Amino acid sequence: MDTVRELMQSKPALTLITIPPDALMTEAMRIMLDKGIHSLLVYENNKMIGIVSDRDYSRKVLAQGLDQATTTVGTVMSRRVITVDPEASVMDTMRLMSEHGFRHLPVEEHGQIIGMVSWSDIMSDLLN
């Protein structure tokens, strides 16, 4: 694959799964486990305001001894979200992920999030 768009087209079409910032981490983790995914986009008023991942859960809830039943997504999510253009090269996307320590990047086109690409998507593609 050369571009993020091609990478996205090669994987099964999934609806973007979002969660509000006031949802509890127990709900976020249940959704991720049920859907077999590792991150959720956090939306408020139809706008992406962050991303929460299973790694956030491990590092910010479990490791700090927070109560998952009362901790909200908004207190754990990463607010600084970098997006990638669908025409970006897969290699540039890998570099971006590596530089910032991200495992998931939302794909943004014309101001709209159209998908998500993960480190594992890229690795699977490279190994096939």
Secondary structure as the mmCIF struct_conf table of DSSP 4:
data_model
#
loop_
_struct_conf.conf_type_id
_struct_conf.id
_struct_conf.beg_label_comp_id
_struct_conf.beg_label_asym_id
_struct_conf.beg_label_seq_id
_struct_conf.end_label_comp_id
_struct_conf.end_label_asym_id
_struct_conf.end_label_seq_id
STRN STRN1 THR A 3 THR A 3
HELX_RH_AL_P HELX_RH_AL_P1 VAL A 4 SER A 10
BEND BEND1 LYS A 11 LYS A 11
STRN STRN2 THR A 18 ILE A 19
TURN_TY1_P TURN_TY1_P1 PRO A 21 ASP A 22
BEND BEND2 ALA A 23 ALA A 23
STRN STRN3 LEU A 24 LEU A 24
HELX_RH_AL_P HELX_RH_AL_P2 MET A 25 LYS A 35
TURN_TY1_P TURN_TY1_P2 GLY A 36 GLY A 36
BEND BEND3 HIS A 38 HIS A 38
STRN STRN4 SER A 39 GLU A 44
TURN_TY1_P TURN_TY1_P3 ASN A 45 ASN A 46
STRN STRN5 LYS A 47 SER A 53
HELX_RH_AL_P HELX_RH_AL_P3 ASP A 54 ASP A 56
HELX_RH_PI_P HELX_RH_PI_P1 TYR A 57 LEU A 62
TURN_TY1_P TURN_TY1_P4 ALA A 63 GLY A 65
TURN_TY1_P TURN_TY1_P5 GLN A 68 THR A 70
STRN STRN6 THR A 72 THR A 72
HELX_RH_AL_P HELX_RH_AL_P4 VAL A 73 VAL A 76
BEND BEND4 MET A 77 MET A 77
STRN STRN7 SER A 78 SER A 78
STRN STRN8 VAL A 84 VAL A 84
TURN_TY1_P TURN_TY1_P6 PRO A 86 GLU A 87
BEND BEND5 ALA A 88 ALA A 88
STRN STRN9 SER A 89 SER A 89
HELX_RH_AL_P HELX_RH_AL_P5 VAL A 90 HIS A 100
TURN_TY1_P TURN_TY1_P7 GLY A 101 GLY A 101
BEND BEND6 ARG A 103 ARG A 103
STRN STRN10 HIS A 104 GLU A 109
TURN_TY1_P TURN_TY1_P8 HIS A 110 GLY A 111
STRN STRN11 GLN A 112 SER A 118
HELX_RH_AL_P HELX_RH_AL_P6 TRP A 119 LEU A 127
#
